[in-house]
């Protein structure tokens, strides 16, 4: 009781729990605590180095005391700081509340910071491994940004991820090309310009095309823009009705250089 390390003063090694165990039923009423079980199991199972986060530092003396008192082989302890992410709860005990109160759809909910959750959200396991390796086994407490993890992920998926085009339906703007194709035609283009494995897609080219409102509002009269996977066009007229709806008219200028244009626009054909 006089030990300066308080974890050695009357430590709790067993707890009584009359609730039936999910596997053993009511065979036992008393269970060893984490503090007693870990040093015992680590030693008898042949563990050479126990890796655990630095929050348990004050209990290291208790860990070795148990092994010495029981005549067990000592295990080398290696500490590292726990991973903390900004604005994120990582404690399983705290996350359990969200699961039990049905605030999420389970431990693999894409909004959850669990491995299963972020994998469902689009994270590659290779990115997670790389992120952890880059942190190293530092003992310094750190607060990590999610941006770094998603940046590593993007470097892995970007070279092989197929490209698809979308235009936001609400407020979309029609751009009519006066010298556009008389009849719609289809061209087969790669889903990824630098990766054949992504496959191909069929793109329809029409005289009238849809562009995003946010893009349309940046265009000036007589400005030359680039239509992705097609070529350049010059916008000749911009009309706005009383409801603030936009309509653009222009001409294709396919001989123009994509290097000279400021705006590169994604678009979709006006078809069913």
Residue pairs with C-beta under 8 A, 6 or more apart in sequence:
1 9
1 10
3 9
3 61
5 58
5 61
5 62
6 58
7 35
7 58
7 59
7 61
7 62
8 61
8 62
8 65
11 35
11 62
12 33
12 35
13 32
13 33
13 35
13 36
14 30
14 31
14 32
14 33
14 36
15 30
15 31
15 33
16 29
16 30
17 29
17 30
17 31
18 29
20 26
21 27
21 28
32 40
35 59
35 62
35 63
35 66
36 66
38 50
38 63
39 63
39 64
39 66
39 67
39 72
39 75
40 66
40 67
40 70
40 72
42 50
42 75
43 67
43 72
43 73
43 74
43 75
44 72
47 75
48 75
48 76
49 75
49 76
49 77
49 78
50 63
50 75
50 76
50 77
50 78
51 78
51 79
51 80
51 137
52 77
52 78
52 79
52 80
53 79
53 80
53 81
53 82
54 79
54 80
54 81
54 82
54 139
54 141
55 82
56 79
57 79
60 77
60 79
63 75
63 77
64 74
64 77
66 72
67 73
67 74
67 75
68 74
78 137
79 139
80 137
80 138
80 139
81 138
81 139
81 140
81 141
81 142
82 90
82 141
83 90
83 132
83 135
83 144
84 90
84 141
84 142
84 143
84 144
85 113
85 143
85 144
85 145
85 146
86 143
86 144
86 145
86 146
88 113
88 146
89 95
89 113
90 113
95 107
95 112
95 113
95 114
97 103
98 104
98 112
99 106
99 107
104 111
104 112
107 114
107 116
107 117
108 114
108 116
108 117
108 119
108 120
109 117
109 120
110 117
110 118
110 120
110 121
111 117
111 121
112 118
115 128
118 128
118 149
119 125
119 128
122 153
122 157
123 149
123 150
123 153
124 153
124 156
124 157
126 156
127 149
127 152
127 153
127 156
128 149
130 152
130 156
131 148
131 149
131 152
134 152
135 142
135 144
159 194
159 195
160 192
160 195
160 197
160 198
161 192
161 198
162 191
162 192
162 198
162 199
162 201
163 191
163 192
163 198
164 191
164 201
165 228
165 266
165 267
165 268
166 266
166 268
167 210
167 211
167 212
167 266
167 267
167 268
168 212
168 213
168 214
170 213
171 213
172 210
172 211
172 212
172 213
173 210
173 211
173 212
173 213
173 215
173 216
173 245
173 246
173 247
173 248
174 208
174 209
174 210
174 247
174 248
174 270
175 208
175 209
175 210
175 211
175 216
175 233
175 235
175 248
175 249
175 250
175 267
176 207
176 208
176 247
176 248
176 249
176 250
177 207
177 208
177 209
177 233
177 250
177 251
177 252
178 236
178 249
178 250
178 251
179 251
179 252
180 205
180 206
180 207
180 208
180 252
181 205
181 206
181 207
182 207
184 204
184 205
184 206
184 269
184 271
185 204
185 205
186 202
186 203
186 204
186 205
187 202
187 203
187 205
188 200
188 201
188 202
188 203
189 200
189 201
189 203
189 229
190 196
190 198
190 199
190 200
190 201
191 198
191 199
191 200
191 201
192 198
203 229
203 269
204 269
204 271
205 230
205 269
206 269
206 270
206 271
208 269
208 270
209 227
209 267
209 268
209 269
209 270
210 267
210 268
210 269
210 270
211 248
211 265
211 266
211 267
212 265
212 266
213 246
215 263
215 265
215 266
216 238
216 246
216 248
217 246
218 263
219 225
219 235
219 238
219 248
219 263
220 235
220 238
221 235
221 236
221 237
221 238
222 234
222 235
222 236
223 234
223 235
223 262
223 263
224 232
224 233
224 234
224 235
224 253
224 256
224 260
224 261
225 232
225 233
225 234
225 235
225 261
225 262
225 263
225 264
225 265
226 232
226 233
226 256
226 258
226 261
226 263
226 264
226 265
227 233
227 265
227 267
228 264
228 265
228 266
228 267
230 252
230 254
230 267
231 252
231 253
231 254
231 256
231 258
232 252
232 253
232 254
232 255
232 256
232 257
232 258
232 261
233 250
233 251
233 252
233 253
234 250
234 251
234 253
234 256
235 248
235 249
235 250
236 249
236 250
236 251
237 248
237 249
237 250
238 246
238 247
238 248
239 246
239 247
239 248
239 249
240 246
240 247
241 247
258 264
